Amino acid sequence: MLAASQTRDKESLTVEGVEKVLSNLSKTFDYVVLDSPAGIESGARHAMYFADDAIIVTNPELSSCRDADKM
């Protein structure tokens, strides 16, 4: 699943909405892979909240590594 588009309204993606979509997908698929948006905004937090496991990909820059460490 691709990352949510960056919108003006960051609250359009809710925990309940993500949970509903992931619940439906998990009934059909053994694995669900999510690509969360860059940074540690709500989209990334929602994706991590429901994760059993996570692979965090980052750029080799100090600010990126700090954000990845916070996840």
PDB file of N, H, CA, C and O in Angstrom:
ATOM      1  N   MET A   1       0.839  -1.140   0.000  1.00  0.00           N
ATOM      2  CA  MET A   1       0.000   0.000   0.000  1.00  0.00           C
ATOM      3  C   MET A   1       0.900   1.223   0.000  1.00  0.00           C
ATOM      4  O   MET A   1       1.817   1.325   0.815  1.00  0.00           O
ATOM      5  N   LEU A   2       0.642   2.148  -0.908  1.00  0.00           N
ATOM      6  H   LEU A   2      -0.103   2.065  -1.570  1.00  0.00           H
ATOM      7  CA  LEU A   2       1.476   3.342  -1.019  1.00  0.00           C
ATOM      8  C   LEU A   2       1.150   4.346   0.073  1.00  0.00           C
ATOM      9  O   LEU A   2       0.087   4.297   0.690  1.00  0.00           O
ATOM     10  N   ALA A   3       2.067   5.235   0.291  1.00  0.00           N
ATOM     11  H   ALA A   3       2.931   5.275  -0.210  1.00  0.00           H
ATOM     12  CA  ALA A   3       1.874   6.279   1.296  1.00  0.00           C
ATOM     13  C   ALA A   3       0.714   7.189   0.900  1.00  0.00           C
ATOM     14  O   ALA A   3       0.449   7.409  -0.282  1.00  0.00           O
ATOM     15  N   ALA A   4       0.030   7.711   1.921  1.00  0.00           N
ATOM     16  H   ALA A   4       0.246   7.532   2.881  1.00  0.00           H
ATOM     17  CA  ALA A   4      -1.058   8.658   1.678  1.00  0.00           C
ATOM     18  C   ALA A   4      -0.484   9.928   1.083  1.00  0.00           C
ATOM     19  O   ALA A   4       0.637  10.324   1.403  1.00  0.00           O
ATOM     20  N   SER A   5      -1.256  10.565   0.216  1.00  0.00           N
ATOM     21  H   SER A   5      -2.166  10.243  -0.045  1.00  0.00           H
ATOM     22  CA  SER A   5      -0.789  11.808  -0.376  1.00  0.00           C
ATOM     23  C   SER A   5      -0.680  12.875   0.703  1.00  0.00           C
ATOM     24  O   SER A   5      -1.415  12.857   1.690  1.00  0.00           O
ATOM     25  N   GLN A   6       0.224  13.781   0.504  1.00  0.00           N
ATOM     26  H   GLN A   6       0.821  13.795  -0.298  1.00  0.00           H
ATOM     27  CA  GLN A   6       0.399  14.887   1.442  1.00  0.00           C
ATOM     28  C   GLN A   6      -0.692  15.911   1.170  1.00  0.00           C
ATOM     29  O   GLN A   6      -0.678  16.579   0.137  1.00  0.00           O
ATOM     30  N   THR A   7      -1.618  16.031   2.078  1.00  0.00           N
ATOM     31  H   THR A   7      -1.629  15.488   2.918  1.00  0.00           H
ATOM     32  CA  THR A   7      -2.728  16.951   1.902  1.00  0.00           C
ATOM     33  C   THR A   7      -2.609  18.103   2.889  1.00  0.00           C
ATOM     34  O   THR A   7      -1.808  18.064   3.822  1.00  0.00           O
ATOM     35  N   ARG A   8      -3.415  19.120   2.663  1.00  0.00           N
ATOM     36  H   ARG A   8      -4.066  19.151   1.905  1.00  0.00           H
ATOM     37  CA  ARG A   8      -3.441  20.238   3.606  1.00  0.00           C
ATOM     38  C   ARG A   8      -4.027  19.785   4.935  1.00  0.00           C
ATOM     39  O   ARG A   8      -3.610  20.246   5.998  1.00  0.00           O
ATOM     40  N   ASP A   9      -4.987  18.887   4.866  1.00  0.00           N
ATOM     41  H   ASP A   9      -5.326  18.513   4.003  1.00  0.00           H
ATOM     42  CA  ASP A   9      -5.651  18.397   6.070  1.00  0.00           C
ATOM     43  C   ASP A   9      -4.987  17.106   6.515  1.00  0.00           C
ATOM     44  O   ASP A   9      -5.346  16.023   6.054  1.00  0.00           O
ATOM     45  N   LYS A  10      -4.026  17.222   7.405  1.00  0.00           N
ATOM     46  H   LYS A  10      -3.734  18.102   7.780  1.00  0.00           H
ATOM     47  CA  LYS A  10      -3.275  16.047   7.881  1.00  0.00           C
ATOM     48  C   LYS A  10      -4.140  15.099   8.703  1.00  0.00           C
ATOM     49  O   LYS A  10      -3.746  13.959   8.947  1.00  0.00           O
ATOM     50  N   GLU A  11      -5.307  15.553   9.128  1.00  0.00           N
ATOM     51  H   GLU A  11      -5.628  16.479   8.929  1.00  0.00           H
ATOM     52  CA  GLU A  11      -6.174  14.730   9.958  1.00  0.00           C
ATOM     53  C   GLU A  11      -7.157  13.887   9.140  1.00  0.00           C
ATOM     54  O   GLU A  11      -7.991  13.187   9.714  1.00  0.00           O
ATOM     55  N   SER A  12      -7.068  13.946   7.802  1.00  0.00           N
ATOM     56  H   SER A  12      -6.390  14.514   7.335  1.00  0.00           H
ATOM     57  CA  SER A  12      -7.995  13.172   6.974  1.00  0.00           C
ATOM     58  C   SER A  12      -7.723  11.669   7.072  1.00  0.00           C
ATOM     59  O   SER A  12      -8.611  10.863   6.794  1.00  0.00           O
ATOM     60  N   LEU A  13      -6.520  11.290   7.459  1.00  0.00           N
ATOM     61  H   LEU A  13      -5.799  11.945   7.685  1.00  0.00           H
ATOM     62  CA  LEU A  13      -6.162   9.891   7.654  1.00  0.00           C
ATOM     63  C   LEU A  13      -6.267   9.598   9.151  1.00  0.00           C
ATOM     64  O   LEU A  13      -5.483  10.107   9.952  1.00  0.00           O
ATOM     65  N   THR A  14      -7.249   8.768   9.515  1.00  0.00           N
ATOM     66  H   THR A  14      -7.886   8.354   8.864  1.00  0.00           H
ATOM     67  CA  THR A  14      -7.487   8.497  10.934  1.00  0.00           C
ATOM     68  C   THR A  14      -7.027   7.097  11.312  1.00  0.00           C
ATOM     69  O   THR A  14      -6.873   6.228  10.454  1.00  0.00           O
ATOM     70  N   VAL A  15      -6.812   6.889  12.598  1.00  0.00           N
ATOM     71  H   VAL A  15      -6.937   7.595  13.295  1.00  0.00           H
ATOM     72  CA  VAL A  15      -6.442   5.568  13.107  1.00  0.00           C
ATOM     73  C   VAL A  15      -7.551   4.569  12.787  1.00  0.00           C
ATOM     74  O   VAL A  15      -7.274   3.439  12.385  1.00  0.00           O
ATOM     75  N   GLU A  16      -8.795   4.982  12.963  1.00  0.00           N
ATOM     76  H   GLU A  16      -9.020   5.900  13.289  1.00  0.00           H
ATOM     77  CA  GLU A  16      -9.931   4.092  12.695  1.00  0.00           C
ATOM     78  C   GLU A  16      -9.997   3.695  11.220  1.00  0.00           C
ATOM     79  O   GLU A  16     -10.279   2.541  10.894  1.00  0.00           O
ATOM     80  N   GLY A  17      -9.736   4.649  10.337  1.00  0.00           N
ATOM     81  H   GLY A  17      -9.507   5.585  10.601  1.00  0.00           H
ATOM     82  CA  GLY A  17      -9.757   4.359   8.906  1.00  0.00           C
ATOM     83  C   GLY A  17      -8.653   3.398   8.502  1.00  0.00           C
ATOM     84  O   GLY A  17      -8.879   2.473   7.722  1.00  0.00           O
ATOM     85  N   VAL A  18      -7.458   3.620   9.034  1.00  0.00           N
ATOM     86  H   VAL A  18      -7.275   4.372   9.668  1.00  0.00           H
ATOM     87  CA  VAL A  18      -6.331   2.730   8.745  1.00  0.00           C
ATOM     88  C   VAL A  18      -6.619   1.336   9.289  1.00  0.00           C
ATOM     89  O   VAL A  18      -6.354   0.338   8.619  1.00  0.00           O
ATOM     90  N   GLU A  19      -7.157   1.267  10.494  1.00  0.00           N
ATOM     91  H   GLU A  19      -7.372   2.078  11.038  1.00  0.00           H
ATOM     92  CA  GLU A  19      -7.487  -0.033  11.095  1.00  0.00           C
ATOM     93  C   GLU A  19      -8.500  -0.789  10.245  1.00  0.00           C
ATOM     94  O   GLU A  19      -8.359  -1.997  10.055  1.00  0.00           O
ATOM     95  N   LYS A  20      -9.508  -0.112   9.735  1.00  0.00           N
ATOM     96  H   LYS A  20      -9.623   0.869   9.889  1.00  0.00           H
ATOM     97  CA  LYS A  20     -10.537  -0.753   8.911  1.00  0.00           C
ATOM     98  C   LYS A  20      -9.947  -1.309   7.619  1.00  0.00           C
ATOM     99  O   LYS A  20     -10.250  -2.437   7.229  1.00  0.00           O
ATOM    100  N   VAL A  21      -9.111  -0.525   6.962  1.00  0.00           N
ATOM    101  H   VAL A  21      -8.865   0.391   7.278  1.00  0.00           H
ATOM    102  CA  VAL A  21      -8.494  -0.975   5.707  1.00  0.00           C
ATOM    103  C   VAL A  21      -7.571  -2.162   5.971  1.00  0.00           C
ATOM    104  O   VAL A  21      -7.625  -3.159   5.251  1.00  0.00           O
ATOM    105  N   LEU A  22      -6.725  -2.063   6.997  1.00  0.00           N
ATOM    106  H   LEU A  22      -6.681  -1.253   7.582  1.00  0.00           H
ATOM    107  CA  LEU A  22      -5.787  -3.151   7.293  1.00  0.00           C
ATOM    108  C   LEU A  22      -6.503  -4.418   7.737  1.00  0.00           C
ATOM    109  O   LEU A  22      -6.061  -5.522   7.422  1.00  0.00           O
ATOM    110  N   SER A  23      -7.593  -4.272   8.458  1.00  0.00           N
ATOM    111  H   SER A  23      -7.953  -3.375   8.714  1.00  0.00           H
ATOM    112  CA  SER A  23      -8.377  -5.428   8.876  1.00  0.00           C
ATOM    113  C   SER A  23      -8.928  -6.165   7.664  1.00  0.00           C
ATOM    114  O   SER A  23      -8.870  -7.393   7.598  1.00  0.00           O
ATOM    115  N   ASN A  24      -9.457  -5.423   6.715  1.00  0.00           N
ATOM    116  H   ASN A  24      -9.504  -4.425   6.769  1.00  0.00           H
ATOM    117  CA  ASN A  24      -9.988  -6.040   5.493  1.00  0.00           C
ATOM    118  C   ASN A  24      -8.889  -6.692   4.666  1.00  0.00           C
ATOM    119  O   ASN A  24      -9.075  -7.788   4.137  1.00  0.00           O
ATOM    120  N   LEU A  25      -7.743  -6.020   4.552  1.00  0.00           N
ATOM    121  H   LEU A  25      -7.592  -5.130   4.982  1.00  0.00           H
ATOM    122  CA  LEU A  25      -6.636  -6.587   3.779  1.00  0.00           C
ATOM    123  C   LEU A  25      -6.080  -7.851   4.432  1.00  0.00           C
ATOM    124  O   LEU A  25      -5.720  -8.801   3.737  1.00  0.00           O
ATOM    125  N   SER A  26      -6.010  -7.865   5.754  1.00  0.00           N
ATOM    126  H   SER A  26      -6.302  -7.092   6.318  1.00  0.00           H
ATOM    127  CA  SER A  26      -5.429  -9.029   6.439  1.00  0.00           C
ATOM    128  C   SER A  26      -6.302 -10.274   6.326  1.00  0.00           C
ATOM    129  O   SER A  26      -5.821 -11.385   6.549  1.00  0.00           O
ATOM    130  N   LYS A  27      -7.563 -10.107   5.988  1.00  0.00           N
ATOM    131  H   LYS A  27      -7.954  -9.204   5.807  1.00  0.00           H
ATOM    132  CA  LYS A  27      -8.436 -11.265   5.761  1.00  0.00           C
ATOM    133  C   LYS A  27      -8.101 -11.971   4.451  1.00  0.00           C
ATOM    134  O   LYS A  27      -8.379 -13.158   4.283  1.00  0.00           O
ATOM    135  N   THR A  28      -7.500 -11.223   3.527  1.00  0.00           N
ATOM    136  H   THR A  28      -7.274 -10.258   3.664  1.00  0.00           H
ATOM    137  CA  THR A  28      -7.209 -11.758   2.195  1.00  0.00           C
ATOM    138  C   THR A  28      -5.737 -12.113   2.005  1.00  0.00           C
ATOM    139  O   THR A  28      -5.409 -13.058   1.286  1.00  0.00           O
ATOM    140  N   PHE A  29      -4.849 -11.351   2.652  1.00  0.00           N
ATOM    141  H   PHE A  29      -5.115 -10.584   3.236  1.00  0.00           H
ATOM    142  CA  PHE A  29      -3.418 -11.496   2.403  1.00  0.00           C
ATOM    143  C   PHE A  29      -2.671 -11.912   3.670  1.00  0.00           C
ATOM    144  O   PHE A  29      -3.039 -11.525   4.779  1.00  0.00           O
ATOM    145  N   ASP A  30      -1.613 -12.711   3.482  1.00  0.00           N
ATOM    146  H   ASP A  30      -1.314 -13.025   2.581  1.00  0.00           H
ATOM    147  CA  ASP A  30      -0.761 -13.109   4.599  1.00  0.00           C
ATOM    148  C   ASP A  30       0.124 -11.953   5.060  1.00  0.00           C
ATOM    149  O   ASP A  30       0.421 -11.828   6.248  1.00  0.00           O
ATOM    150  N   TYR A  31       0.540 -11.113   4.117  1.00  0.00           N
ATOM    151  H   TYR A  31       0.299 -11.215   3.152  1.00  0.00           H
ATOM    152  CA  TYR A  31       1.400  -9.968   4.415  1.00  0.00           C
ATOM    153  C   TYR A  31       0.791  -8.711   3.814  1.00  0.00           C
ATOM    154  O   TYR A  31       0.276  -8.731   2.696  1.00  0.00           O
ATOM    155  N   VAL A  32       0.854  -7.632   4.555  1.00  0.00           N
ATOM    156  H   VAL A  32       1.273  -7.616   5.463  1.00  0.00           H
ATOM    157  CA  VAL A  32       0.441  -6.323   4.061  1.00  0.00           C
ATOM    158  C   VAL A  32       1.632  -5.396   4.263  1.00  0.00           C
ATOM    159  O   VAL A  32       2.085  -5.201   5.390  1.00  0.00           O
ATOM    160  N   VAL A  33       2.136  -4.827   3.181  1.00  0.00           N
ATOM    161  H   VAL A  33       1.768  -4.985   2.265  1.00  0.00           H
ATOM    162  CA  VAL A  33       3.300  -3.952   3.229  1.00  0.00           C
ATOM    163  C   VAL A  33       2.828  -2.519   3.017  1.00  0.00           C
ATOM    164  O   VAL A  33       2.145  -2.219   2.038  1.00  0.00           O
ATOM    165  N   LEU A  34       3.196  -1.641   3.939  1.00  0.00           N
ATOM    166  H   LEU A  34       3.751  -1.885   4.735  1.00  0.00           H
ATOM    167  CA  LEU A  34       2.808  -0.240   3.859  1.00  0.00           C
ATOM    168  C   LEU A  34       4.024   0.632   3.617  1.00  0.00           C
ATOM    169  O   LEU A  34       5.082   0.421   4.209  1.00  0.00           O
ATOM    170  N   ASP A  35       3.866   1.607   2.748  1.00  0.00           N
ATOM    171  H   ASP A  35       3.007   1.778   2.267  1.00  0.00           H
ATOM    172  CA  ASP A  35       4.879   2.623   2.522  1.00  0.00           C
ATOM    173  C   ASP A  35       4.363   3.885   3.188  1.00  0.00           C
ATOM    174  O   ASP A  35       3.398   4.488   2.718  1.00  0.00           O
ATOM    175  N   SER A  36       4.993   4.285   4.270  1.00  0.00           N
ATOM    176  H   SER A  36       5.776   3.796   4.652  1.00  0.00           H
ATOM    177  CA  SER A  36       4.498   5.467   4.978  1.00  0.00           C
ATOM    178  C   SER A  36       5.185   6.718   4.442  1.00  0.00           C
ATOM    179  O   SER A  36       6.266   6.637   3.859  1.00  0.00           O
ATOM    180  N   PRO A  37       4.560   7.865   4.638  1.00  0.00           N
ATOM    181  CA  PRO A  37       5.155   9.117   4.162  1.00  0.00           C
ATOM    182  C   PRO A  37       6.454   9.430   4.903  1.00  0.00           C
ATOM    183  O   PRO A  37       6.708   8.916   5.992  1.00  0.00           O
ATOM    184  N   ALA A  38       7.252  10.272   4.295  1.00  0.00           N
ATOM    185  H   ALA A  38       7.046  10.690   3.410  1.00  0.00           H
ATOM    186  CA  ALA A  38       8.501  10.700   4.923  1.00  0.00           C
ATOM    187  C   ALA A  38       8.200  11.494   6.183  1.00  0.00           C
ATOM    188  O   ALA A  38       7.158  12.143   6.285  1.00  0.00           O
ATOM    189  N   GLY A  39       9.106  11.439   7.130  1.00  0.00           N
ATOM    190  H   GLY A  39       9.952  10.912   7.047  1.00  0.00           H
ATOM    191  CA  GLY A  39       8.920  12.182   8.368  1.00  0.00           C
ATOM    192  C   GLY A  39       8.147  11.364   9.379  1.00  0.00           C
ATOM    193  O   GLY A  39       7.844  10.192   9.158  1.00  0.00           O
ATOM    194  N   ILE A  40       7.837  12.001  10.488  1.00  0.00           N
ATOM    195  H   ILE A  40       8.083  12.953  10.668  1.00  0.00           H
ATOM    196  CA  ILE A  40       7.149  11.289  11.564  1.00  0.00           C
ATOM    197  C   ILE A  40       5.800  11.944  11.847  1.00  0.00           C
ATOM    198  O   ILE A  40       5.425  12.167  12.998  1.00  0.00           O
ATOM    199  N   GLU A  41       5.088  12.241  10.778  1.00  0.00           N
ATOM    200  H   GLU A  41       5.392  12.059   9.843  1.00  0.00           H
ATOM    201  CA  GLU A  41       3.758  12.809  10.924  1.00  0.00           C
ATOM    202  C   GLU A  41       2.752  11.685  11.142  1.00  0.00           C
ATOM    203  O   GLU A  41       3.140  10.528  11.307  1.00  0.00           O
ATOM    204  N   SER A  42       1.470  12.014  11.143  1.00  0.00           N
ATOM    205  H   SER A  42       1.155  12.954  11.009  1.00  0.00           H
ATOM    206  CA  SER A  42       0.424  11.054  11.497  1.00  0.00           C
ATOM    207  C   SER A  42       0.391   9.834  10.579  1.00  0.00           C
ATOM    208  O   SER A  42       0.119   8.730  11.050  1.00  0.00           O
ATOM    209  N   GLY A  43       0.657   9.996   9.297  1.00  0.00           N
ATOM    210  H   GLY A  43       0.878  10.893   8.913  1.00  0.00           H
ATOM    211  CA  GLY A  43       0.618   8.854   8.389  1.00  0.00           C
ATOM    212  C   GLY A  43       1.616   7.773   8.770  1.00  0.00           C
ATOM    213  O   GLY A  43       1.287   6.587   8.763  1.00  0.00           O
ATOM    214  N   ALA A  44       2.819   8.175   9.096  1.00  0.00           N
ATOM    215  H   ALA A  44       3.087   9.138   9.101  1.00  0.00           H
ATOM    216  CA  ALA A  44       3.846   7.207   9.518  1.00  0.00           C
ATOM    217  C   ALA A  44       3.491   6.590  10.864  1.00  0.00           C
ATOM    218  O   ALA A  44       3.685   5.392  11.070  1.00  0.00           O
ATOM    219  N   ARG A  45       2.973   7.405  11.783  1.00  0.00           N
ATOM    220  H   ARG A  45       2.816   8.379  11.616  1.00  0.00           H
ATOM    221  CA  ARG A  45       2.592   6.876  13.098  1.00  0.00           C
ATOM    222  C   ARG A  45       1.445   5.874  12.981  1.00  0.00           C
ATOM    223  O   ARG A  45       1.442   4.855  13.671  1.00  0.00           O
ATOM    224  N   HIS A  46       0.473   6.154  12.112  1.00  0.00           N
ATOM    225  H   HIS A  46       0.476   6.982  11.551  1.00  0.00           H
ATOM    226  CA  HIS A  46      -0.639   5.217  11.917  1.00  0.00           C
ATOM    227  C   HIS A  46      -0.133   3.889  11.358  1.00  0.00           C
ATOM    228  O   HIS A  46      -0.565   2.823  11.798  1.00  0.00           O
ATOM    229  N   ALA A  47       0.769   3.950  10.402  1.00  0.00           N
ATOM    230  H   ALA A  47       1.120   4.815  10.045  1.00  0.00           H
ATOM    231  CA  ALA A  47       1.309   2.729   9.806  1.00  0.00           C
ATOM    232  C   ALA A  47       2.057   1.904  10.849  1.00  0.00           C
ATOM    233  O   ALA A  47       1.924   0.680  10.885  1.00  0.00           O
ATOM    234  N   MET A  48       2.837   2.562  11.689  1.00  0.00           N
ATOM    235  H   MET A  48       2.945   3.555  11.660  1.00  0.00           H
ATOM    236  CA  MET A  48       3.619   1.851  12.698  1.00  0.00           C
ATOM    237  C   MET A  48       2.746   1.295  13.824  1.00  0.00           C
ATOM    238  O   MET A  48       3.085   0.269  14.413  1.00  0.00           O
ATOM    239  N   TYR A  49       1.649   1.944  14.126  1.00  0.00           N
ATOM    240  H   TYR A  49       1.373   2.778  13.648  1.00  0.00           H
ATOM    241  CA  TYR A  49       0.780   1.535  15.229  1.00  0.00           C
ATOM    242  C   TYR A  49       0.278   0.103  15.053  1.00  0.00           C
ATOM    243  O   TYR A  49       0.181  -0.648  16.024  1.00  0.00           O
ATOM    244  N   PHE A  50      -0.038  -0.273  13.820  1.00  0.00           N
ATOM    245  H   PHE A  50       0.041   0.337  13.031  1.00  0.00           H
ATOM    246  CA  PHE A  50      -0.611  -1.590  13.552  1.00  0.00           C
ATOM    247  C   PHE A  50       0.424  -2.609  13.066  1.00  0.00           C
ATOM    248  O   PHE A  50       0.069  -3.739  12.730  1.00  0.00           O
ATOM    249  N   ALA A  51       1.683  -2.222  13.026  1.00  0.00           N
ATOM    250  H   ALA A  51       1.972  -1.304  13.298  1.00  0.00           H
ATOM    251  CA  ALA A  51       2.716  -3.110  12.481  1.00  0.00           C
ATOM    252  C   ALA A  51       3.121  -4.198  13.467  1.00  0.00           C
ATOM    253  O   ALA A  51       3.306  -3.941  14.656  1.00  0.00           O
ATOM    254  N   ASP A  52       3.253  -5.412  12.954  1.00  0.00           N
ATOM    255  H   ASP A  52       3.103  -5.621  11.988  1.00  0.00           H
ATOM    256  CA  ASP A  52       3.851  -6.492  13.738  1.00  0.00           C
ATOM    257  C   ASP A  52       5.374  -6.385  13.659  1.00  0.00           C
ATOM    258  O   ASP A  52       6.075  -6.626  14.642  1.00  0.00           O
ATOM    259  N   ASP A  53       5.870  -6.024  12.492  1.00  0.00           N
ATOM    260  H   ASP A  53       5.301  -5.828  11.693  1.00  0.00           H
ATOM    261  CA  ASP A  53       7.295  -5.831  12.238  1.00  0.00           C
ATOM    262  C   ASP A  53       7.443  -4.597  11.359  1.00  0.00           C
ATOM    263  O   ASP A  53       6.507  -4.197  10.666  1.00  0.00           O
ATOM    264  N   ALA A  54       8.626  -4.003  11.397  1.00  0.00           N
ATOM    265  H   ALA A  54       9.386  -4.328  11.960  1.00  0.00           H
ATOM    266  CA  ALA A  54       8.856  -2.805  10.585  1.00  0.00           C
ATOM    267  C   ALA A  54      10.274  -2.791  10.042  1.00  0.00           C
ATOM    268  O   ALA A  54      11.220  -3.210  10.709  1.00  0.00           O
ATOM    269  N   ILE A  55      10.397  -2.305   8.833  1.00  0.00           N
ATOM    270  H   ILE A  55       9.629  -1.965   8.291  1.00  0.00           H
ATOM    271  CA  ILE A  55      11.697  -2.028   8.217  1.00  0.00           C
ATOM    272  C   ILE A  55      11.706  -0.531   7.954  1.00  0.00           C
ATOM    273  O   ILE A  55      10.885  -0.025   7.188  1.00  0.00           O
ATOM    274  N   ILE A  56      12.618   0.167   8.578  1.00  0.00           N
ATOM    275  H   ILE A  56      13.284  -0.243   9.201  1.00  0.00           H
ATOM    276  CA  ILE A  56      12.686   1.616   8.415  1.00  0.00           C
ATOM    277  C   ILE A  56      13.823   1.943   7.461  1.00  0.00           C
ATOM    278  O   ILE A  56      14.978   1.597   7.706  1.00  0.00           O
ATOM    279  N   VAL A  57      13.479   2.614   6.371  1.00  0.00           N
ATOM    280  H   VAL A  57      12.540   2.895   6.171  1.00  0.00           H
ATOM    281  CA  VAL A  57      14.445   3.020   5.350  1.00  0.00           C
ATOM    282  C   VAL A  57      14.673   4.516   5.516  1.00  0.00           C
ATOM    283  O   VAL A  57      13.722   5.289   5.629  1.00  0.00           O
ATOM    284  N   THR A  58      15.935   4.916   5.529  1.00  0.00           N
ATOM    285  H   THR A  58      16.708   4.289   5.436  1.00  0.00           H
ATOM    286  CA  THR A  58      16.248   6.330   5.732  1.00  0.00           C
ATOM    287  C   THR A  58      17.421   6.752   4.867  1.00  0.00           C
ATOM    288  O   THR A  58      18.155   5.916   4.340  1.00  0.00           O
ATOM    289  N   ASN A  59      17.587   8.047   4.732  1.00  0.00           N
ATOM    290  H   ASN A  59      16.991   8.726   5.161  1.00  0.00           H
ATOM    291  CA  ASN A  59      18.745   8.606   4.032  1.00  0.00           C
ATOM    292  C   ASN A  59      19.890   8.752   5.024  1.00  0.00           C
ATOM    293  O   ASN A  59      19.649   8.904   6.222  1.00  0.00           O
ATOM    294  N   PRO A  60      21.128   8.710   4.550  1.00  0.00           N
ATOM    295  CA  PRO A  60      22.267   8.842   5.470  1.00  0.00           C
ATOM    296  C   PRO A  60      22.538  10.307   5.829  1.00  0.00           C
ATOM    297  O   PRO A  60      23.652  10.804   5.663  1.00  0.00           O
ATOM    298  N   GLU A  61      21.512  10.979   6.319  1.00  0.00           N
ATOM    299  H   GLU A  61      20.607  10.575   6.454  1.00  0.00           H
ATOM    300  CA  GLU A  61      21.653  12.365   6.755  1.00  0.00           C
ATOM    301  C   GLU A  61      21.266  12.419   8.228  1.00  0.00           C
ATOM    302  O   GLU A  61      20.425  11.638   8.674  1.00  0.00           O
ATOM    303  N   LEU A  62      21.858  13.313   8.975  1.00  0.00           N
ATOM    304  H   LEU A  62      22.542  13.947   8.613  1.00  0.00           H
ATOM    305  CA  LEU A  62      21.644  13.370  10.408  1.00  0.00           C
ATOM    306  C   LEU A  62      20.174  13.548  10.769  1.00  0.00           C
ATOM    307  O   LEU A  62      19.672  12.849  11.649  1.00  0.00           O
ATOM    308  N   SER A  63      19.471  14.473  10.106  1.00  0.00           N
ATOM    309  H   SER A  63      19.880  15.041   9.391  1.00  0.00           H
ATOM    310  CA  SER A  63      18.062  14.706  10.431  1.00  0.00           C
ATOM    311  C   SER A  63      17.204  13.487  10.111  1.00  0.00           C
ATOM    312  O   SER A  63      16.272  13.182  10.855  1.00  0.00           O
ATOM    313  N   SER A  64      17.497  12.789   9.024  1.00  0.00           N
ATOM    314  H   SER A  64      18.253  13.037   8.419  1.00  0.00           H
ATOM    315  CA  SER A  64      16.750  11.580   8.673  1.00  0.00           C
ATOM    316  C   SER A  64      16.987  10.466   9.677  1.00  0.00           C
ATOM    317  O   SER A  64      16.054   9.765  10.067  1.00  0.00           O
ATOM    318  N   CYS A  65      18.217  10.307  10.088  1.00  0.00           N
ATOM    319  H   CYS A  65      18.974  10.877   9.771  1.00  0.00           H
ATOM    320  CA  CYS A  65      18.551   9.268  11.070  1.00  0.00           C
ATOM    321  C   CYS A  65      17.903   9.561  12.421  1.00  0.00           C
ATOM    322  O   CYS A  65      17.454   8.643  13.107  1.00  0.00           O
ATOM    323  N   ARG A  66      17.854  10.828  12.801  1.00  0.00           N
ATOM    324  H   ARG A  66      18.219  11.574  12.244  1.00  0.00           H
ATOM    325  CA  ARG A  66      17.200  11.189  14.064  1.00  0.00           C
ATOM    326  C   ARG A  66      15.710  10.863  14.017  1.00  0.00           C
ATOM    327  O   ARG A  66      15.158  10.328  14.977  1.00  0.00           O
ATOM    328  N   ASP A  67      15.051  11.192  12.880  1.00  0.00           N
ATOM    329  H   ASP A  67      15.500  11.627  12.099  1.00  0.00           H
ATOM    330  CA  ASP A  67      13.632  10.875  12.739  1.00  0.00           C
ATOM    331  C   ASP A  67      13.403   9.374  12.776  1.00  0.00           C
ATOM    332  O   ASP A  67      12.457   8.905  13.410  1.00  0.00           O
ATOM    333  N   ALA A  68      14.269   8.608  12.095  1.00  0.00           N
ATOM    334  H   ALA A  68      15.037   8.989  11.580  1.00  0.00           H
ATOM    335  CA  ALA A  68      14.130   7.145  12.069  1.00  0.00           C
ATOM    336  C   ALA A  68      14.296   6.579  13.470  1.00  0.00           C
ATOM    337  O   ALA A  68      13.599   5.638  13.848  1.00  0.00           O
ATOM    338  N   ASP A  69      15.213   7.146  14.238  1.00  0.00           N
ATOM    339  H   ASP A  69      15.780   7.911  13.930  1.00  0.00           H
ATOM    340  CA  ASP A  69      15.454   6.672  15.602  1.00  0.00           C
ATOM    341  C   ASP A  69      14.239   6.909  16.492  1.00  0.00           C
ATOM    342  O   ASP A  69      14.012   6.150  17.434  1.00  0.00           O
ATOM    343  N   LYS A  70      13.457   7.947  16.211  1.00  0.00           N
ATOM    344  H   LYS A  70      13.642   8.563  15.446  1.00  0.00           H
ATOM    345  CA  LYS A  70      12.254   8.249  16.998  1.00  0.00           C
ATOM    346  C   LYS A  70      11.125   7.279  16.721  1.00  0.00           C
ATOM    347  O   LYS A  70      10.214   7.154  17.538  1.00  0.00           O
ATOM    348  N   MET A  71      11.159   6.592  15.595  1.00  0.00           N
ATOM    349  H   MET A  71      11.899   6.694  14.931  1.00  0.00           H
ATOM    350  CA  MET A  71      10.101   5.659  15.239  1.00  0.00           C
ATOM    351  C   MET A  71      10.237   4.416  16.082  1.00  0.00           C
ATOM    352  O   MET A  71       9.440   3.488  15.946  1.00  0.00           O
TER     353      MET A  71
END
